[in-house]
Amino acid sequence: MSVIYLLITISIIVAVAFLIAFFMAVKNGQFDDDYTPSVRMLFDDEVKLKAKKEIQTTEEKSN
C-alpha cells in the first residue's frame, strides 16, 4: 500500500512540473503564432521554386 502513496506523490510532482513548463512556454510566446503553420504548406512550392532558380543562376554564372 505504501508503494501506491509513493507513485501518487511522484505522479503529482511530474504533473506539476509539466504544468509549470506549459505556463512558461505560454508566457514566453511559444504558442502565439497559430496562423502560419496552417498556411505553410501553401507557400512551400514557391520557396522551392525560388531556391531552384537561384541555384540555376549561380551555376550559369560559374560556367
PQR file with spaces between the fields and no chain letter, atoms N, CA, C, O and H, PARSE charges and radii, in Angstrom:
ATOM       1  N    MET     1       0.828   -1.195    0.000 -0.4000 1.5000
ATOM       2  CA   MET     1       0.000    0.000    0.000 -0.0000 2.0000
ATOM       3  C    MET     1       0.868    1.252    0.000  0.5500 1.7000
ATOM       4  O    MET     1       0.468    2.272   -0.562 -0.5500 1.4000
ATOM       5  N    SER     2       2.029    1.200    0.608 -0.4000 1.5000
ATOM       6  CA   SER     2       2.874    2.384    0.677 -0.0000 2.0000
ATOM       7  C    SER     2       3.455    2.728   -0.700  0.5500 1.7000
ATOM       8  O    SER     2       3.822    3.874   -0.959 -0.5500 1.4000
ATOM       9  H    SER     2       2.354    0.372    1.064  0.4000 1.0000
ATOM      10  N    VAL     3       3.534    1.722   -1.578 -0.4000 1.5000
ATOM      11  CA   VAL     3       4.031    1.976   -2.935 -0.0000 2.0000
ATOM      12  C    VAL     3       3.058    2.863   -3.695  0.5500 1.7000
ATOM      13  O    VAL     3       3.471    3.719   -4.477 -0.5500 1.4000
ATOM      14  H    VAL     3       3.236    0.791   -1.368  0.4000 1.0000
ATOM      15  N    ILE     4       1.764    2.659   -3.463 -0.4000 1.5000
ATOM      16  CA   ILE     4       0.757    3.488   -4.133 -0.0000 2.0000
ATOM      17  C    ILE     4       0.903    4.941   -3.705  0.5500 1.7000
ATOM      18  O    ILE     4       0.799    5.835   -4.544 -0.5500 1.4000
ATOM      19  H    ILE     4       1.429    1.964   -2.827  0.4000 1.0000
ATOM      20  N    TYR     5       1.135    5.195   -2.455 -0.4000 1.5000
ATOM      21  CA   TYR     5       1.320    6.568   -1.985 -0.0000 2.0000
ATOM      22  C    TYR     5       2.554    7.198   -2.632  0.5500 1.7000
ATOM      23  O    TYR     5       2.549    8.376   -2.987 -0.5500 1.4000
ATOM      24  H    TYR     5       1.219    4.468   -1.773  0.4000 1.0000
ATOM      25  N    LEU     6       3.586    6.414   -2.775 -0.4000 1.5000
ATOM      26  CA   LEU     6       4.801    6.902   -3.412 -0.0000 2.0000
ATOM      27  C    LEU     6       4.547    7.228   -4.893  0.5500 1.7000
ATOM      28  O    LEU     6       4.976    8.274   -5.381 -0.5500 1.4000
ATOM      29  H    LEU     6       3.590    5.457   -2.487  0.4000 1.0000
ATOM      30  N    LEU     7       3.857    6.341   -5.594 -0.4000 1.5000
ATOM      31  CA   LEU     7       3.572    6.567   -7.010 -0.0000 2.0000
ATOM      32  C    LEU     7       2.636    7.762   -7.228  0.5500 1.7000
ATOM      33  O    LEU     7       2.818    8.529   -8.174 -0.5500 1.4000
ATOM      34  H    LEU     7       3.509    5.492   -5.197  0.4000 1.0000
ATOM      35  N    ILE     8       1.658    7.915   -6.374 -0.4000 1.5000
ATOM      36  CA   ILE     8       0.756    9.067   -6.484 -0.0000 2.0000
ATOM      37  C    ILE     8       1.528   10.359   -6.245  0.5500 1.7000
ATOM      38  O    ILE     8       1.327   11.340   -6.962 -0.5500 1.4000
ATOM      39  H    ILE     8       1.510    7.291   -5.606  0.4000 1.0000
ATOM      40  N    THR     9       2.401   10.373   -5.256 -0.4000 1.5000
ATOM      41  CA   THR     9       3.205   11.567   -4.972 -0.0000 2.0000
ATOM      42  C    THR     9       4.110   11.912   -6.147  0.5500 1.7000
ATOM      43  O    THR     9       4.209   13.073   -6.542 -0.5500 1.4000
ATOM      44  H    THR     9       2.565    9.576   -4.674  0.4000 1.0000
ATOM      45  N    ILE    10       4.766   10.905   -6.701 -0.4000 1.5000
ATOM      46  CA   ILE    10       5.652   11.152   -7.842 -0.0000 2.0000
ATOM      47  C    ILE    10       4.854   11.630   -9.051  0.5500 1.7000
ATOM      48  O    ILE    10       5.299   12.531   -9.762 -0.5500 1.4000
ATOM      49  H    ILE    10       4.686    9.961   -6.380  0.4000 1.0000
ATOM      50  N    SER    11       3.690   11.045   -9.296 -0.4000 1.5000
ATOM      51  CA   SER    11       2.888   11.467  -10.446 -0.0000 2.0000
ATOM      52  C    SER    11       2.385   12.895  -10.289  0.5500 1.7000
ATOM      53  O    SER    11       2.310   13.635  -11.270 -0.5500 1.4000
ATOM      54  H    SER    11       3.329   10.313   -8.719  0.4000 1.0000
ATOM      55  N    ILE    12       2.043   13.289   -9.078 -0.4000 1.5000
ATOM      56  CA   ILE    12       1.614   14.676   -8.847 -0.0000 2.0000
ATOM      57  C    ILE    12       2.778   15.630   -9.070  0.5500 1.7000
ATOM      58  O    ILE    12       2.594   16.705   -9.641 -0.5500 1.4000
ATOM      59  H    ILE    12       2.104   12.688   -8.281  0.4000 1.0000
ATOM      60  N    ILE    13       3.970   15.254   -8.629 -0.4000 1.5000
ATOM      61  CA   ILE    13       5.147   16.110   -8.839 -0.0000 2.0000
ATOM      62  C    ILE    13       5.442   16.258  -10.329  0.5500 1.7000
ATOM      63  O    ILE    13       5.746   17.357  -10.794 -0.5500 1.4000
ATOM      64  H    ILE    13       4.119   14.380   -8.166  0.4000 1.0000
ATOM      65  N    VAL    14       5.355   15.163  -11.077 -0.4000 1.5000
ATOM      66  CA   VAL    14       5.595   15.220  -12.524 -0.0000 2.0000
ATOM      67  C    VAL    14       4.533   16.073  -13.208  0.5500 1.7000
ATOM      68  O    VAL    14       4.851   16.868  -14.092 -0.5500 1.4000
ATOM      69  H    VAL    14       5.108   14.271  -10.699  0.4000 1.0000
ATOM      70  N    ALA    15       3.274   15.913  -12.806 -0.4000 1.5000
ATOM      71  CA   ALA    15       2.188   16.698  -13.401 -0.0000 2.0000
ATOM      72  C    ALA    15       2.381   18.185  -13.137  0.5500 1.7000
ATOM      73  O    ALA    15       2.161   19.002  -14.032 -0.5500 1.4000
ATOM      74  H    ALA    15       3.016   15.267  -12.088  0.4000 1.0000
ATOM      75  N    VAL    16       2.783   18.545  -11.943 -0.4000 1.5000
ATOM      76  CA   VAL    16       3.026   19.951  -11.610 -0.0000 2.0000
ATOM      77  C    VAL    16       4.213   20.481  -12.413  0.5500 1.7000
ATOM      78  O    VAL    16       4.191   21.629  -12.856 -0.5500 1.4000
ATOM      79  H    VAL    16       2.961   17.882  -11.216  0.4000 1.0000
ATOM      80  N    ALA    17       5.242   19.665  -12.605 -0.4000 1.5000
ATOM      81  CA   ALA    17       6.402   20.093  -13.407 -0.0000 2.0000
ATOM      82  C    ALA    17       5.986   20.371  -14.846  0.5500 1.7000
ATOM      83  O    ALA    17       6.406   21.371  -15.429 -0.5500 1.4000
ATOM      84  H    ALA    17       5.259   18.733  -12.245  0.4000 1.0000
ATOM      85  N    PHE    18       5.160   19.492  -15.426 -0.4000 1.5000
ATOM      86  CA   PHE    18       4.679   19.722  -16.791 -0.0000 2.0000
ATOM      87  C    PHE    18       3.778   20.951  -16.859  0.5500 1.7000
ATOM      88  O    PHE    18       3.828   21.693  -17.839 -0.5500 1.4000
ATOM      89  H    PHE    18       4.819   18.681  -14.953  0.4000 1.0000
ATOM      90  N    LEU    19       2.973   21.174  -15.857 -0.4000 1.5000
ATOM      91  CA   LEU    19       2.106   22.353  -15.832 -0.0000 2.0000
ATOM      92  C    LEU    19       2.932   23.629  -15.770  0.5500 1.7000
ATOM      93  O    LEU    19       2.618   24.606  -16.449 -0.5500 1.4000
ATOM      94  H    LEU    19       2.932   20.570  -15.061  0.4000 1.0000
ATOM      95  N    ILE    20       3.980   23.627  -14.964 -0.4000 1.5000
ATOM      96  CA   ILE    20       4.873   24.784  -14.882 -0.0000 2.0000
ATOM      97  C    ILE    20       5.577   25.014  -16.213  0.5500 1.7000
ATOM      98  O    ILE    20       5.708   26.154  -16.660 -0.5500 1.4000
ATOM      99  H    ILE    20       4.236   22.833  -14.412  0.4000 1.0000
ATOM     100  N    ALA    21       6.032   23.934  -16.848 -0.4000 1.5000
ATOM     101  CA   ALA    21       6.694   24.055  -18.158 -0.0000 2.0000
ATOM     102  C    ALA    21       5.727   24.607  -19.195  0.5500 1.7000
ATOM     103  O    ALA    21       6.116   25.425  -20.028 -0.5500 1.4000
ATOM     104  H    ALA    21       5.925   23.008  -16.485  0.4000 1.0000
ATOM     105  N    PHE    22       4.479   24.174  -19.154 -0.4000 1.5000
ATOM     106  CA   PHE    22       3.470   24.692  -20.094 -0.0000 2.0000
ATOM     107  C    PHE    22       3.228   26.177  -19.879  0.5500 1.7000
ATOM     108  O    PHE    22       3.183   26.942  -20.842 -0.5500 1.4000
ATOM     109  H    PHE    22       4.162   23.509  -18.477  0.4000 1.0000
ATOM     110  N    PHE    23       3.073   26.590  -18.637 -0.4000 1.5000
ATOM     111  CA   PHE    23       2.838   28.008  -18.369 -0.0000 2.0000
ATOM     112  C    PHE    23       4.040   28.863  -18.766  0.5500 1.7000
ATOM     113  O    PHE    23       3.872   29.989  -19.236 -0.5500 1.4000
ATOM     114  H    PHE    23       3.109   25.968  -17.855  0.4000 1.0000
ATOM     115  N    MET    24       5.242   28.339  -18.582 -0.4000 1.5000
ATOM     116  CA   MET    24       6.432   29.080  -19.012 -0.0000 2.0000
ATOM     117  C    MET    24       6.469   29.217  -20.533  0.5500 1.7000
ATOM     118  O    MET    24       6.855   30.267  -21.047 -0.5500 1.4000
ATOM     119  H    MET    24       5.379   27.424  -18.200  0.4000 1.0000
ATOM     120  N    ALA    25       6.078   28.184  -21.249 -0.4000 1.5000
ATOM     121  CA   ALA    25       6.052   28.237  -22.711 -0.0000 2.0000
ATOM     122  C    ALA    25       5.017   29.243  -23.197  0.5500 1.7000
ATOM     123  O    ALA    25       5.268   29.987  -24.145 -0.5500 1.4000
ATOM     124  H    ALA    25       5.764   27.331  -20.832  0.4000 1.0000
ATOM     125  N    VAL    26       3.873   29.268  -22.560 -0.4000 1.5000
ATOM     126  CA   VAL    26       2.836   30.235  -22.933 -0.0000 2.0000
ATOM     127  C    VAL    26       3.306   31.647  -22.628  0.5500 1.7000
ATOM     128  O    VAL    26       3.090   32.559  -23.425 -0.5500 1.4000
ATOM     129  H    VAL    26       3.669   28.663  -21.790  0.4000 1.0000
ATOM     130  N    LYS    27       3.940   31.831  -21.495 -0.4000 1.5000
ATOM     131  CA   LYS    27       4.423   33.157  -21.093 -0.0000 2.0000
ATOM     132  C    LYS    27       5.493   33.671  -22.055  0.5500 1.7000
ATOM     133  O    LYS    27       5.546   34.867  -22.340 -0.5500 1.4000
ATOM     134  H    LYS    27       4.116   31.089  -20.848  0.4000 1.0000
ATOM     135  N    ASN    28       6.349   32.768  -22.559 -0.4000 1.5000
ATOM     136  CA   ASN    28       7.412   33.169  -23.476 -0.0000 2.0000
ATOM     137  C    ASN    28       6.933   33.331  -24.918  0.5500 1.7000
ATOM     138  O    ASN    28       7.720   33.712  -25.784 -0.5500 1.4000
ATOM     139  H    ASN    28       6.306   31.796  -22.328  0.4000 1.0000
ATOM     140  N    GLY    29       5.663   33.049  -25.189 -0.4000 1.5000
ATOM     141  CA   GLY    29       5.100   33.288  -26.508 -0.0000 2.0000
ATOM     142  C    GLY    29       5.308   32.165  -27.504  0.5500 1.7000
ATOM     143  O    GLY    29       5.261   32.405  -28.710 -0.5500 1.4000
ATOM     144  H    GLY    29       5.023   32.739  -24.485  0.4000 1.0000
ATOM     145  N    GLN    30       5.532   30.973  -27.047 -0.4000 1.5000
ATOM     146  CA   GLN    30       5.772   29.864  -27.952 -0.0000 2.0000
ATOM     147  C    GLN    30       4.528   29.529  -28.774  0.5500 1.7000
ATOM     148  O    GLN    30       4.655   29.030  -29.893 -0.5500 1.4000
ATOM     149  H    GLN    30       5.571   30.778  -26.067  0.4000 1.0000
ATOM     150  N    PHE    31       3.360   29.782  -28.262 -0.4000 1.5000
ATOM     151  CA   PHE    31       2.121   29.414  -28.939 -0.0000 2.0000
ATOM     152  C    PHE    31       1.409   30.623  -29.542  0.5500 1.7000
ATOM     153  O    PHE    31       0.211   30.544  -29.813 -0.5500 1.4000
ATOM     154  H    PHE    31       3.256   30.187  -27.353  0.4000 1.0000
ATOM     155  N    ASP    32       2.099   31.727  -29.757 -0.4000 1.5000
ATOM     156  CA   ASP    32       1.455   32.925  -30.268 -0.0000 2.0000
ATOM     157  C    ASP    32       1.074   32.822  -31.736  0.5500 1.7000
ATOM     158  O    ASP    32       0.009   33.302  -32.124 -0.5500 1.4000
ATOM     159  H    ASP    32       3.073   31.791  -29.537  0.4000 1.0000
ATOM     160  N    ASP    33       1.913   32.212  -32.559 -0.4000 1.5000
ATOM     161  CA   ASP    33       1.668   32.160  -33.993 -0.0000 2.0000
ATOM     162  C    ASP    33       0.886   30.904  -34.333  0.5500 1.7000
ATOM     163  O    ASP    33       1.460   29.827  -34.497 -0.5500 1.4000
ATOM     164  H    ASP    33       2.778   31.822  -32.243  0.4000 1.0000
ATOM     165  N    ASP    34      -0.432   31.050  -34.439 -0.4000 1.5000
ATOM     166  CA   ASP    34      -1.245   29.887  -34.772 -0.0000 2.0000
ATOM     167  C    ASP    34      -1.738   29.927  -36.211  0.5500 1.7000
ATOM     168  O    ASP    34      -2.432   29.006  -36.643 -0.5500 1.4000
ATOM     169  H    ASP    34      -0.899   31.924  -34.306  0.4000 1.0000
ATOM     170  N    TYR    35      -1.399   30.969  -36.964 -0.4000 1.5000
ATOM     171  CA   TYR    35      -1.858   31.073  -38.353 -0.0000 2.0000
ATOM     172  C    TYR    35      -0.843   30.511  -39.339  0.5500 1.7000
ATOM     173  O    TYR    35      -1.225   29.807  -40.274 -0.5500 1.4000
ATOM     174  H    TYR    35      -0.835   31.717  -36.613  0.4000 1.0000
ATOM     175  N    THR    36       0.431   30.803  -39.156 -0.4000 1.5000
ATOM     176  CA   THR    36       1.458   30.422  -40.122 -0.0000 2.0000
ATOM     177  C    THR    36       1.552   28.912  -40.353  0.5500 1.7000
ATOM     178  O    THR    36       1.657   28.501  -41.508 -0.5500 1.4000
ATOM     179  H    THR    36       0.742   31.375  -38.397  0.4000 1.0000
ATOM     180  N    PRO    37       1.522   28.079  -39.339 -0.5600 1.5000
ATOM     181  CA   PRO    37       1.620   26.644  -39.616  0.2800 2.0000
ATOM     182  C    PRO    37       0.498   26.116  -40.502  0.5500 1.7000
ATOM     183  O    PRO    37       0.705   25.161  -41.250 -0.5500 1.4000
ATOM     184  N    SER    38      -0.670   26.713  -40.433 -0.4000 1.5000
ATOM     185  CA   SER    38      -1.784   26.217  -41.238 -0.0000 2.0000
ATOM     186  C    SER    38      -1.646   26.583  -42.710  0.5500 1.7000
ATOM     187  O    SER    38      -2.227   25.912  -43.562 -0.5500 1.4000
ATOM     188  H    SER    38      -0.838   27.489  -39.825  0.4000 1.0000
ATOM     189  N    VAL    39      -0.895   27.629  -43.027 -0.4000 1.5000
ATOM     190  CA   VAL    39      -0.743   28.022  -44.432 -0.0000 2.0000
ATOM     191  C    VAL    39       0.673   27.786  -44.947  0.5500 1.7000
ATOM     192  O    VAL    39       0.972   28.125  -46.092 -0.5500 1.4000
ATOM     193  H    VAL    39      -0.424   28.175  -42.334  0.4000 1.0000
ATOM     194  N    ARG    40       1.531   27.221  -44.140 -0.4000 1.5000
ATOM     195  CA   ARG    40       2.916   26.986  -44.549 -0.0000 2.0000
ATOM     196  C    ARG    40       2.987   26.083  -45.769  0.5500 1.7000
ATOM     197  O    ARG    40       3.824   26.292  -46.647 -0.5500 1.4000
ATOM     198  H    ARG    40       1.287   26.945  -43.210  0.4000 1.0000
ATOM     199  N    MET    41       2.123   25.086  -45.835 -0.4000 1.5000
ATOM     200  CA   MET    41       2.160   24.164  -46.974 -0.0000 2.0000
ATOM     201  C    MET    41       1.752   24.855  -48.270  0.5500 1.7000
ATOM     202  O    MET    41       2.099   24.374  -49.348 -0.5500 1.4000
ATOM     203  H    MET    41       1.442   24.915  -45.122  0.4000 1.0000
ATOM     204  N    LEU    42       1.037   25.952  -48.198 -0.4000 1.5000
ATOM     205  CA   LEU    42       0.641   26.656  -49.407 -0.0000 2.0000
ATOM     206  C    LEU    42       1.803   27.411  -50.038  0.5500 1.7000
ATOM     207  O    LEU    42       1.821   27.612  -51.252 -0.5500 1.4000
ATOM     208  H    LEU    42       0.754   26.343  -47.322  0.4000 1.0000
ATOM     209  N    PHE    43       2.766   27.826  -49.236 -0.4000 1.5000
ATOM     210  CA   PHE    43       3.879   28.621  -49.735 -0.0000 2.0000
ATOM     211  C    PHE    43       5.153   27.807  -49.939  0.5500 1.7000
ATOM     212  O    PHE    43       6.172   28.352  -50.364 -0.5500 1.4000
ATOM     213  H    PHE    43       2.751   27.663  -48.250  0.4000 1.0000
ATOM     214  N    ASP    44       5.107   26.525  -49.645 -0.4000 1.5000
ATOM     215  CA   ASP    44       6.295   25.690  -49.733 -0.0000 2.0000
ATOM     216  C    ASP    44       6.801   25.578  -51.167  0.5500 1.7000
ATOM     217  O    ASP    44       8.012   25.599  -51.388 -0.5500 1.4000
ATOM     218  H    ASP    44       4.279   26.083  -49.300  0.4000 1.0000
ATOM     219  N    ASP    45       5.907   25.460  -52.143 -0.4000 1.5000
ATOM     220  CA   ASP    45       6.319   25.319  -53.538 -0.0000 2.0000
ATOM     221  C    ASP    45       7.018   26.573  -54.045  0.5500 1.7000
ATOM     222  O    ASP    45       7.987   26.483  -54.800 -0.5500 1.4000
ATOM     223  H    ASP    45       4.924   25.443  -51.963  0.4000 1.0000
ATOM     224  N    GLU    46       6.536   27.730  -53.639 -0.4000 1.5000
ATOM     225  CA   GLU    46       7.157   28.975  -54.079 -0.0000 2.0000
ATOM     226  C    GLU    46       8.597   29.082  -53.585  0.5500 1.7000
ATOM     227  O    GLU    46       9.483   29.535  -54.309 -0.5500 1.4000
ATOM     228  H    GLU    46       5.749   27.803  -53.026  0.4000 1.0000
ATOM     229  N    VAL    47       8.811   28.668  -52.365 -0.4000 1.5000
ATOM     230  CA   VAL    47      10.154   28.733  -51.797 -0.0000 2.0000
ATOM     231  C    VAL    47      11.077   27.773  -52.531  0.5500 1.7000
ATOM     232  O    VAL    47      12.226   28.115  -52.812 -0.5500 1.4000
ATOM     233  H    VAL    47       8.091   28.300  -51.776  0.4000 1.0000
ATOM     234  N    LYS    48      10.594   26.580  -52.845 -0.4000 1.5000
ATOM     235  CA   LYS    48      11.400   25.604  -53.565 -0.0000 2.0000
ATOM     236  C    LYS    48      11.728   26.096  -54.970  0.5500 1.7000
ATOM     237  O    LYS    48      12.858   25.950  -55.437 -0.5500 1.4000
ATOM     238  H    LYS    48       9.661   26.302  -52.617  0.4000 1.0000
ATOM     239  N    LEU    49      10.740   26.679  -55.640 -0.4000 1.5000
ATOM     240  CA   LEU    49      10.980   27.187  -56.989 -0.0000 2.0000
ATOM     241  C    LEU    49      11.994   28.324  -56.974  0.5500 1.7000
ATOM     242  O    LEU    49      12.864   28.398  -57.842 -0.5500 1.4000
ATOM     243  H    LEU    49       9.822   26.798  -55.260  0.4000 1.0000
ATOM     244  N    LYS    50      11.883   29.192  -56.004 -0.4000 1.5000
ATOM     245  CA   LYS    50      12.818   30.305  -55.886 -0.0000 2.0000
ATOM     246  C    LYS    50      14.230   29.798  -55.619  0.5500 1.7000
ATOM     247  O    LYS    50      15.197   30.317  -56.176 -0.5500 1.4000
ATOM     248  H    LYS    50      11.176   29.132  -55.300  0.4000 1.0000
ATOM     249  N    ALA    51      14.346   28.792  -54.772 -0.4000 1.5000
ATOM     250  CA   ALA    51      15.659   28.219  -54.477 -0.0000 2.0000
ATOM     251  C    ALA    51      16.251   27.551  -55.710  0.5500 1.7000
ATOM     252  O    ALA    51      17.453   27.652  -55.955 -0.5500 1.4000
ATOM     253  H    ALA    51      13.560   28.370  -54.319  0.4000 1.0000
ATOM     254  N    LYS    52      15.409   26.865  -56.491 -0.4000 1.5000
ATOM     255  CA   LYS    52      15.898   26.229  -57.726 -0.0000 2.0000
ATOM     256  C    LYS    52      16.402   27.276  -58.710  0.5500 1.7000
ATOM     257  O    LYS    52      17.442   27.087  -59.341 -0.5500 1.4000
ATOM     258  H    LYS    52      14.433   26.783  -56.291  0.4000 1.0000
ATOM     259  N    LYS    53      15.673   28.373  -58.845 -0.4000 1.5000
ATOM     260  CA   LYS    53      16.088   29.431  -59.771 -0.0000 2.0000
ATOM     261  C    LYS    53      17.414   30.036  -59.326  0.5500 1.7000
ATOM     262  O    LYS    53      18.281   30.322  -60.152 -0.5500 1.4000
ATOM     263  H    LYS    53      14.828   28.527  -58.333  0.4000 1.0000
ATOM     264  N    GLU    54      17.569   30.228  -58.033 -0.4000 1.5000
ATOM     265  CA   GLU    54      18.828   30.784  -57.529 -0.0000 2.0000
ATOM     266  C    GLU    54      19.989   29.831  -57.778  0.5500 1.7000
ATOM     267  O    GLU    54      21.088   30.265  -58.125 -0.5500 1.4000
ATOM     268  H    GLU    54      16.865   29.996  -57.361  0.4000 1.0000
ATOM     269  N    ILE    55      19.754   28.550  -57.605 -0.4000 1.5000
ATOM     270  CA   ILE    55      20.812   27.566  -57.856 -0.0000 2.0000
ATOM     271  C    ILE    55      21.178   27.549  -59.334  0.5500 1.7000
ATOM     272  O    ILE    55      22.356   27.470  -59.685 -0.5500 1.4000
ATOM     273  H    ILE    55      18.862   28.197  -57.323  0.4000 1.0000
ATOM     274  N    GLN    56      20.173   27.624  -60.197 -0.4000 1.5000
ATOM     275  CA   GLN    56      20.432   27.616  -61.639 -0.0000 2.0000
ATOM     276  C    GLN    56      21.212   28.855  -62.062  0.5500 1.7000
ATOM     277  O    GLN    56      22.120   28.756  -62.887 -0.5500 1.4000
ATOM     278  H    GLN    56      19.217   27.688  -59.912  0.4000 1.0000
ATOM     279  N    THR    57      20.877   30.005  -61.518 -0.4000 1.5000
ATOM     280  CA   THR    57      21.589   31.220  -61.896 -0.0000 2.0000
ATOM     281  C    THR    57      23.024   31.199  -61.399  0.5500 1.7000
ATOM     282  O    THR    57      23.920   31.688  -62.087 -0.5500 1.4000
ATOM     283  H    THR    57      20.140   30.086  -60.848  0.4000 1.0000
ATOM     284  N    THR    58      23.257   30.646  -60.225 -0.4000 1.5000
ATOM     285  CA   THR    58      24.634   30.565  -59.736 -0.0000 2.0000
ATOM     286  C    THR    58      25.447   29.576  -60.550  0.5500 1.7000
ATOM     287  O    THR    58      26.641   29.782  -60.768 -0.5500 1.4000
ATOM     288  H    THR    58      22.529   30.249  -59.666  0.4000 1.0000
ATOM     289  N    GLU    59      24.802   28.492  -61.008 -0.4000 1.5000
ATOM     290  CA   GLU    59      25.502   27.522  -61.853 -0.0000 2.0000
ATOM     291  C    GLU    59      25.838   28.134  -63.203  0.5500 1.7000
ATOM     292  O    GLU    59      26.915   27.896  -63.748 -0.5500 1.4000
ATOM     293  H    GLU    59      23.832   28.325  -60.831  0.4000 1.0000
ATOM     294  N    GLU    60      24.917   28.920  -63.739 -0.4000 1.5000
ATOM     295  CA   GLU    60      25.163   29.560  -65.044 -0.0000 2.0000
ATOM     296  C    GLU    60      26.282   30.586  -64.934  0.5500 1.7000
ATOM     297  O    GLU    60      27.091   30.729  -65.851 -0.5500 1.4000
ATOM     298  H    GLU    60      24.042   29.113  -63.295  0.4000 1.0000
ATOM     299  N    LYS    61      26.330   31.292  -63.823 -0.4000 1.5000
ATOM     300  CA   LYS    61      27.372   32.291  -63.630 -0.0000 2.0000
ATOM     301  C    LYS    61      28.750   31.634  -63.475  0.5500 1.7000
ATOM     302  O    LYS    61      29.760   32.175  -63.925 -0.5500 1.4000
ATOM     303  H    LYS    61      25.673   31.176  -63.078  0.4000 1.0000
ATOM     304  N    SER    62      28.773   30.466  -62.833 -0.4000 1.5000
ATOM     305  CA   SER    62      30.052   29.811  -62.611 -0.0000 2.0000
ATOM     306  C    SER    62      30.567   29.166  -63.891  0.5500 1.7000
ATOM     307  O    SER    62      31.771   28.938  -64.009 -0.5500 1.4000
ATOM     308  H    SER    62      27.952   30.027  -62.467  0.4000 1.0000
ATOM     309  N    ASN    63      29.714   28.867  -64.840 -0.4000 1.5000
ATOM     310  CA   ASN    63      30.150   28.256  -66.120 -0.0000 2.0000
ATOM     311  C    ASN    63      30.600   29.342  -67.018  0.5500 1.7000
ATOM     312  O    ASN    63      31.011   29.078  -68.148 -0.5500 1.4000
ATOM     313  H    ASN    63      28.736   29.051  -64.744  0.4000 1.0000
